[in-house]
């Protein structure tokens, strides 16, 4: 099991480093994986990771939960808030 998790972490780190321009917010809506664990797996982009969960049904419930980790930068949290507000 641990080996599988290590492979997932390496894959996330590689995608975060190569697949983004350095300003992207890496958001997850899964409650199954702690945000700080995802942030740790994101390597140098740990400060760009947070949780973002729109409540369903989105057209009826204007509610979103933003869950930064201890590693998430204030700027990334603010940008996620701006994004969520614009979508609602």
Secondary structure, DSSP 8 states (H G I E B T S, - for coil): -HHHHHHHHHHHHHHHHHSS-S---EEE--SSS-HHHHHHHTGGGGGGEEEEEE-SSTTT---EEEEE-TTS-HHHHHHHHHHHHHH-
